[in-house]
Amino acid sequence: ICGIQHLERAGNRLTLFDSLYFCIVTFSTVGFGDVTPKIWPSKLLVVIMICVALVVLPIQFEQLAYLWMERQKSGGNYSRHRAQTEKHVVLCVSSLKIDLLMDFLNEFYAHPRLQDYYVVILCPTEMDAQVRRVLQIPMWSQRVIYLQGSALKDQDLLRAKMDDAEACFILSSRCEVDRTAADHQTILRAWAVKDFAPNCPLYVQILKPENKFHIKFADHVVCEEEFKYAMLALNCICPATSTLITLLVHTSRGQTAPWEAFRQLTGTKQILNRESQQSPEQWQKMYGRCSGNEVYHINLEESTFFAEYEGKSFTYASFHAHKKFGVCLIGVRKEDNKNILLNPGPRYIMSSTDTCFYINITKEENSAFKKHEKHRKNHESKLSYHGASRLPVHSIIASMGTVAIDLQDTGCRTSRGPTLALPSEGAKEGRRPSIAPVLEVADSSSLQTCDLLSDQSEDETTPSDDEVSAGVEYAKGYPPYSPYIGSSPTFCHLLHEKVPFCCLRLDKGCQHNYYEDAKAYGFKNKLIIVAAETAGNGLYNFIVPLRAYYRPKKELNPIVLLLDNPPDMHFLDAICWFPMVYYMVGSIDNLDDLLRCGVTFAANMVVVDKESTMSAEEDYMADAKTIVNVQTLFRLFSSLSIITELTHPANMRFMQFRAKDCYSLALSKLEKKEREKGSNLAFMFRLPFAAGRVFSISMLDTLLYQSFVKDYMISITRLLLGLDTTPGSGFLCSMKITEEDLWIRTYARLYQKLCSSTGDIPIGVYRTESQKLTTSESQISINVEEWEDTKDTKEQISYRSNHRNSTSSDQSDHPLLRRKSMQWARRLSRRVPRHSGKTAEKINQQRMNLYRRSERQELAELVKNRMKHLGLSPAGYDEMNDQQNTLSYILINPSPDTRLELNDIVYLIRPDPLAYVPNTAPSRKDSFCNTVGQDTREETQL
C-alpha cells in the first residue's frame, strides 16, 4: 500500500486511501479499473505483489482452514447422526505417539471388513507435529478424528459417542517412569467407560499383572509383563518363540523382499549347482513367504477343509487337511464350551458343531478351494470308495505308502522328547522306509498312556543317584503361593519343602551351604540367567513355564535372577518352592557379577528392558544402555545365546552391530525400502529378529488390535505361552532333527509320523544355516606372498592355523604368535600396495581380521584374569566360537514338500498327558500340595 502511494507520487499522486482501495480491488480479483498505476515502477511492483500473493495466500488460507477444522474436532464432537449410521471405534490414550498410532492404524485397517470404520481418538493432550502430519494424509484424514478430552469426563465421552461405539481400546503409556501410576490411570479410564457405556466392548492393555484383577470385567485384557516374561522363558527352550508369536499375531500377508535389488546391494549371484545349493537370498524367500501365515477359524460343517472329517479323530483331520490343502489344524472349540483346546489329541472326535482353528496364509473363505467347492464335490461323488473307510482309493494308497507298513512304537516318550525311530532293517533293504497311517479313530490298544505325573524316566519312588546324594526330591503340584491375584494355576515341578530364603542367594554362603558362585553348585544342565532391574511380579511368569510338569526333570535348567535391586519377601516366598531357582544382586555392567552368576557355562542370557530407562528425552534413546551392554556381552562371550528385550523395535538394527559387515548393511538398506513402502514388519528380515534373539513388547500391541476381529487370539496365545492351562488342551514344545531322523526326508512325512505315533501336531520349523557370502569379512582371503618373503609367509600361515585350532589356554601360552601377527599387521599398514582396487580392499579386510583376532585375545585374557582374581577356575572358559557366519529363521507351516535338514528344530503342539490319566484317588503329590496350601496361607500383595 505504501509502495504504491510512494511510487505514484510522480504520476497520479494517489492518496493513502486510494492505494488501499487499489490493493483490495486488485487482490480480490474484482479489478474495477478506475484506479491504475501510471508509471513503470508502480506497474512492476504490482506484478511482483500479484506473483507473491498467488503463492503465499493459498498456503496461508489452507493452514488457517486446517487449524480451524482441527480445533473444531478437538473441541467439537462426533455427530450423533454419523454415530448411528456409521461404525466407529474409540481409542483412549494418555499420550499419543506416532509409532503407537501407526501400529494401530496399520493393523486395524489391514482387515477388509474394517475399511468402512472410523477411528475416534480421545486424548487429553494436544497432538504433536508428527501425528499432525500423518493425519493430514488423505488416507487417514478421512478416517481418523482426533478429539482432545478425558475419558473420565462424561461430556468428552458423549462427544466421542462412546455409547454407540463398536469398541473402545484403552492403552497404557509404557514409557512412563512410574508404570504402576500408568496402570492406575488405565483402570480409572476403564471404569469410567464401563460406567458410561456398559454395553460397549472393552479392549484394555495393562502393564503390571497385579493390577489385572481390577479390570476383569473387560472383554479382552492383555497384560504386558505376563506375556513378556512367558515369551522370554519359552525362548530359552523353544528358540525364537517370540518371533513365532509376533508373526502369527501380525497381519503381514507374506512379506517378500525385492530380490534383484538385494542381490545388487550384496553383490551376490544366485548359484544352483548339482548339490542344489541355495542362493543367499533363498532363506528370505522361504521365511518371508511363511511369515504370512495367521490363525483363522471356521465351523466344521461350513468348511471345505474339515467337513469331511466329521466323526474322525483330531490328529487324522489335522494330518489330512495339511496333506490336501496345506493348512495346519491346531485346535477346536465345542459349541457348548467357551474353552479352546489346542491339539486335544487322537482320542478327540470331531463334531459338526465344532469350531476349528487353523494356521494358513489366508482364511478359507478367501481361498481358491472355496470357489471350486461345487466342482470338487461333483468330482468326488464319482470316485470309488474302498470299504467302510469312506476314503477314495487314491487317498488310501497315498496314506499307506507301501504294502509293508512299519508300525512304530507309540509308547511313552523318554525324558529327551519324541524319538523318531528308524525303520527295521528288513524294510530298509527291500523298500523305501514307510510310516504308519494316521488312524481315523484312535485305537486304545495301540495308544499307551503317557503319565507324566509319574515321570517313568525318573520315578519318584526310585530317585536317581544324584537326587539321593543331594538329598533333593521333586514333586508335582500347583504352586502353593502366588505373588499376585489373578495368576492362572499351573501344574509344576515343586520341592517338598520350601527353600530357606538364605539359600536362594547364589553368591552368599549360609549355614545350609557354603557355595558362593554358580560353579560350586555343580549343576548338570546349563544355566538360564535373567538380568532385570527389579523382581517384579511378572518375573514369576518366567519361572512357571520353565518348571511346568511336562518338562522332564532331567532337562530342567537352573535359573539365576541377576537383579539390580534386592527382591522383596513376597516374591521370595513365591519362588522358594521351585527347584533350582536362585537370585543374585548385581548388574550386567559388572564383569565380576557376570562371572559369579555363571555366565561362562550358561545356555541363555535374557536381558530384560529396565523400567527406569524406558523413558528418555530423545525418542529411541531409551534402549541405549541395554544395547551397549548386550554388545559388550556379545564381544566377551560370543557363543552365548543372548535374548534381549527392547523398548523400540526400530532399535533392533543395533543388536550385534558390525559396521563392516556388507550383508548387514545390505539388510539395512532393504529394511529402509520396506519401511518406505509402508510395511508394518519392515524389521522382520533383520537377522537378530529372525533368529529370535531380540524382542520388543510393543510388537504384541497388535494382539489386542487383532482381537477385535479374532476374539480368540488372546486365548490361543496364552495357551501357547503356558499362561493358561485348560484341561485337555496341549502345550507348545520342540524337538530337534538328528541324523537318525533324516530318513523321514520331508515335512509332510514328519507330520504323518508324529500324528500316527505320538499325536503331536507340528506348526513350524526353526532352521539354522551357514552364511556363505563372498562379501563377508570372514571369507575374504589374500595372497600374502605379494607382500612378504617366504619366511614371513610361512610364519603367518602357521600363525593362522595355530590360531584357528588353539584354545584359550594355547593362545595365552604363546604370546610370540600374537606379537608376530601384530608386527605383520603393522608392516601391511606401512607398505604401499602395488595394485589398487579390489586387491587393496582385500588387504584392508585381512588387516581388520588380524586386528579383530588380536582384540579377541585381549578380551579373553581380561576375562581369565578376572576369573583368577575372583578365585574361579578359568578352565571352563574358552574363547567361544564366533557365530557370525550362521543365520537362523522360522518357517511357519511350511509346505508339505519342504525338505528336513540336520539340526532343524520343529515346533510341536503336544497333547495334554493329563487328559489320558484315568480319574483315581488323590495322589501323594496332590495331597502334598493341598497340605502345603493350607499351611502357607499368607497375605497376598495387592
Rosetta blueprint (number, residue, H / E / L):
1 I L
2 C H
3 G H
4 I H
5 Q H
6 H H
7 L H
8 E H
9 R H
10 A H
11 G L
12 N L
13 R L
14 L L
15 T L
16 L H
17 F H
18 D H
19 S H
20 L H
21 Y H
22 F H
23 C H
24 I H
25 V H
26 T H
27 F H
28 S L
29 T L
30 V L
31 G L
32 F L
33 G L
34 D L
35 V L
36 T L
37 P L
38 K L
39 I L
40 W H
41 P H
42 S H
43 K H
44 L H
45 L H
46 V H
47 V H
48 I H
49 M H
50 I H
51 C H
52 V H
53 A H
54 L H
55 V H
56 V H
57 L H
58 P H
59 I H
60 Q H
61 F H
62 E H
63 Q H
64 L H
65 A H
66 Y H
67 L H
68 W H
69 M H
70 E H
71 R H
72 Q H
73 K H
74 S H
75 G H
76 G L
77 N L
78 Y L
79 S L
80 R H
81 H H
82 R H
83 A H
84 Q H
85 T H
86 E L
87 K L
88 H E
89 V E
90 V E
91 L E
92 C E
93 V L
94 S L
95 S L
96 L L
97 K L
98 I H
99 D H
100 L H
101 L H
102 M H
103 D H
104 F H
105 L H
106 N H
107 E H
108 F H
109 Y L
110 A L
111 H L
112 P H
113 R H
114 L H
115 Q L
116 D L
117 Y L
118 Y E
119 V E
120 V E
121 I E
122 L E
123 C E
124 P L
125 T L
126 E L
127 M L
128 D L
129 A H
130 Q H
131 V H
132 R H
133 R H
134 V H
135 L H
136 Q L
137 I L
138 P H
139 M H
140 W H
141 S H
142 Q L
143 R L
144 V E
145 I E
146 Y E
147 L E
148 Q E
149 G L
150 S L
151 A L
152 L L
153 K L
154 D H
155 Q H
156 D H
157 L H
158 L H
159 R H
160 A L
161 K L
162 M H
163 D H
164 D H
165 A L
166 E L
167 A E
168 C E
169 F E
170 I E
171 L L
172 S L
173 S L
174 R L
175 C L
176 E L
177 V L
178 D L
179 R H
180 T H
181 A H
182 A H
183 D H
184 H H
185 Q H
186 T H
187 I H
188 L H
189 R H
190 A H
191 W H
192 A H
193 V H
194 K H
195 D H
196 F H
197 A L
198 P L
199 N L
200 C L
201 P L
202 L E
203 Y E
204 V E
205 Q E
206 I E
207 L L
208 K L
209 P H
210 E H
211 N H
212 K H
213 F H
214 H H
215 I H
216 K L
217 F L
218 A L
219 D L
220 H E
221 V E
222 V E
223 C E
224 E H
225 E H
226 E H
227 F H
228 K H
229 Y H
230 A H
231 M H
232 L H
233 A H
234 L H
235 N H
236 C H
237 I H
238 C L
239 P L
240 A L
241 T H
242 S H
243 T H
244 L H
245 I H
246 T H
247 L H
248 L H
249 V H
250 H L
251 T L
252 S L
253 R L
254 G L
255 Q L
256 T L
257 A L
258 P L
259 W H
260 E H
261 A H
262 F H
263 R H
264 Q H
265 L H
266 T H
267 G L
268 T L
269 K L
270 Q L
271 I L
272 L L
273 N L
274 R L
275 E L
276 S L
277 Q L
278 Q L
279 S L
280 P L
281 E L
282 Q H
283 W H
284 Q H
285 K H
286 M H
287 Y H
288 G H
289 R H
290 C H
291 S L
292 G L
293 N L
294 E E
295 V E
296 Y E
297 H E
298 I E
299 N E
300 L H
301 E H
302 E H
303 S L
304 T L
305 F L
306 F L
307 A H
308 E H
309 Y H
310 E L
311 G L
312 K L
313 S E
314 F H
315 T H
316 Y H
317 A H
318 S H
319 F H
320 H H
321 A H
322 H H
323 K H
324 K H
325 F H
326 G L
327 V L
328 C E
329 L E
330 I E
331 G E
332 V E
333 R E
334 K L
335 E L
336 D L
337 N L
338 K L
339 N L
340 I L
341 L E
342 L E
343 N L
344 P L
345 G L
346 P L
347 R L
348 Y L
349 I E
350 M L
351 S L
352 S L
353 T L
354 D L
355 T E
356 C E
357 F E
358 Y E
359 I E
360 N E
361 I L
362 T L
363 K L
364 E H
365 E H
366 N H
367 S L
368 A H
369 F H
370 K H
371 K H
372 H L
373 E H
374 K H
375 H H
376 R H
377 K H
378 N H
379 H H
380 E H
381 S H
382 K L
383 L L
384 S L
385 Y E
386 H L
387 G H
388 A H
389 S H
390 R L
391 L L
392 P E
393 V H
394 H H
395 S H
396 I H
397 I H
398 A H
399 S H
400 M H
401 G L
402 T L
403 V L
404 A L
405 I L
406 D L
407 L L
408 Q L
409 D L
410 T L
411 G L
412 C L
413 R L
414 T E
415 S L
416 R L
417 G E
418 P L
419 T L
420 L L
421 A L
422 L L
423 P L
424 S L
425 E H
426 G H
427 A H
428 K H
429 E H
430 G H
431 R L
432 R L
433 P L
434 S L
435 I L
436 A L
437 P L
438 V L
439 L L
440 E L
441 V L
442 A L
443 D L
444 S L
445 S L
446 S L
447 L L
448 Q L
449 T L
450 C L
451 D L
452 L L
453 L L
454 S L
455 D L
456 Q H
457 S H
458 E H
459 D L
460 E L
461 T L
462 T L
463 P L
464 S L
465 D H
466 D H
467 E H
468 V H
469 S H
470 A H
471 G L
472 V L
473 E L
474 Y E
475 A E
476 K E
477 G E
478 Y L
479 P L
480 P L
481 Y L
482 S L
483 P L
484 Y L
485 I L
486 G L
487 S L
488 S L
489 P L
490 T L
491 F L
492 C E
493 H E
494 L E
495 L E
496 H L
497 E L
498 K L
499 V L
500 P L
501 F H
502 C H
503 C H
504 L H
505 R E
506 L L
507 D L
508 K L
509 G L
510 C L
511 Q L
512 H L
513 N L
514 Y L
515 Y L
516 E L
517 D L
518 A H
519 K H
520 A H
521 Y H
522 G L
523 F L
524 K L
525 N L
526 K L
527 L E
528 I E
529 I E
530 V E
531 A E
532 A E
533 E L
534 T L
535 A L
536 G L
537 N H
538 G H
539 L H
540 Y H
541 N H
542 F H
543 I H
544 V H
545 P H
546 L H
547 R L
548 A E
549 Y L
550 Y L
551 R L
552 P L
553 K H
554 K H
555 E H
556 L L
557 N L
558 P L
559 I E
560 V E
561 L E
562 L E
563 L E
564 D L
565 N L
566 P L
567 P L
568 D L
569 M H
570 H H
571 F H
572 L H
573 D H
574 A H
575 I H
576 C L
577 W L
578 F L
579 P L
580 M L
581 V E
582 Y E
583 Y E
584 M E
585 V E
586 G L
587 S L
588 I L
589 D L
590 N L
591 L H
592 D H
593 D H
594 L H
595 L H
596 R H
597 C L
598 G L
599 V H
600 T H
601 F H
602 A E
603 A E
604 N E
605 M E
606 V E
607 V E
608 V L
609 D L
610 K L
611 E H
612 S H
613 T H
614 M L
615 S L
616 A L
617 E L
618 E L
619 D L
620 Y L
621 M L
622 A L
623 D L
624 A H
625 K H
626 T H
627 I H
628 V H
629 N H
630 V H
631 Q H
632 T H
633 L H
634 F H
635 R H
636 L H
637 F L
638 S L
639 S L
640 L L
641 S E
642 I E
643 I E
644 T E
645 E E
646 L E
647 T L
648 H L
649 P H
650 A H
651 N H
652 M H
653 R H
654 F H
655 M L
656 Q L
657 F L
658 R L
659 A L
660 K L
661 D L
662 C H
663 Y H
664 S H
665 L H
666 A H
667 L H
668 S H
669 K H
670 L H
671 E H
672 K H
673 K H
674 E H
675 R H
676 E H
677 K L
678 G L
679 S L
680 N L
681 L L
682 A H
683 F H
684 M H
685 F H
686 R L
687 L H
688 P H
689 F H
690 A H
691 A L
692 G L
693 R L
694 V E
695 F E
696 S E
697 I H
698 S H
699 M H
700 L H
701 D H
702 T H
703 L H
704 L H
705 Y H
706 Q H
707 S L
708 F L
709 V L
710 K L
711 D L
712 Y L
713 M H
714 I H
715 S H
716 I H
717 T H
718 R H
719 L H
720 L H
721 L H
722 G L
723 L L
724 D L
725 T L
726 T L
727 P L
728 G L
729 S L
730 G L
731 F E
732 L E
733 C E
734 S E
735 M E
736 K E
737 I L
738 T L
739 E H
740 E H
741 D H
742 L H
743 W H
744 I H
745 R L
746 T E
747 Y H
748 A H
749 R H
750 L H
751 Y H
752 Q H
753 K H
754 L H
755 C H
756 S H
757 S H
758 T L
759 G L
760 D L
761 I E
762 P E
763 I E
764 G E
765 V E
766 Y E
767 R E
768 T E
769 E E
770 S E
771 Q L
772 K L
773 L L
774 T L
775 T L
776 S L
777 E H
778 S H
779 Q H
780 I L
781 S L
782 I L
783 N L
784 V H
785 E H
786 E H
787 W L
788 E L
789 D L
790 T H
791 K H
792 D H
793 T H
794 K H
795 E H
796 Q H
797 I H
798 S H
799 Y H
800 R H
801 S H
802 N H
803 H H
804 R H
805 N H
806 S L
807 T L
808 S H
809 S H
810 D H
811 Q H
812 S H
813 D H
814 H L
815 P H
816 L H
817 L H
818 R H
819 R H
820 K H
821 S H
822 M H
823 Q H
824 W H
825 A H
826 R H
827 R H
828 L H
829 S H
830 R H
831 R L
832 V L
833 P L
834 R L
835 H L
836 S L
837 G L
838 K H
839 T H
840 A H
841 E H
842 K H
843 I H
844 N H
845 Q H
846 Q H
847 R H
848 M H
849 N H
850 L H
851 Y H
852 R H
853 R H
854 S H
855 E H
856 R H
857 Q H
858 E H
859 L H
860 A H
861 E H
862 L H
863 V H
864 K H
865 N H
866 R H
867 M H
868 K H
869 H H
870 L L
871 G L
872 L L
873 S L
874 P H
875 A H
876 G H
877 Y L
878 D L
879 E L
880 M L
881 N L
882 D L
883 Q L
884 Q L
885 N L
886 T E
887 L E
888 S E
889 Y E
890 I E
891 L E
892 I E
893 N L
894 P L
895 S L
896 P L
897 D L
898 T L
899 R E
900 L L
901 E L
902 L L
903 N L
904 D L
905 I E
906 V E
907 Y E
908 L E
909 I E
910 R E
911 P L
912 D L
913 P H
914 L H
915 A H
916 Y H
917 V L
918 P L
919 N L
920 T L
921 A L
922 P L
923 S L
924 R H
925 K H
926 D H
927 S H
928 F H
929 C H
930 N H
931 T H
932 V H
933 G H
934 Q H
935 D H
936 T L
937 R L
938 E L
939 E L
940 T L
941 Q L
942 L L
